[in-house]
Amino acid sequence: MQHSPPPPTSPAPLRGWQRAALWLLVLVLLGLVFMLYTQPAFMVQMADHVWACF
């Protein structure tokens, strides 16, 4: 008789403080990206990088 492998288990749900910390991290990262987009030199540099791909 062959034994079948155990069924896959789902990861443990996030606790309240973990969920809040994750949202805080996401908001901080989005804020930093937004700040970069307000810098004209950064936008020119990004456009140059994209243009160099072609």
Residue pairs with C-beta under 8 A, 6 or more apart in sequence:
14 22
36 42
37 43
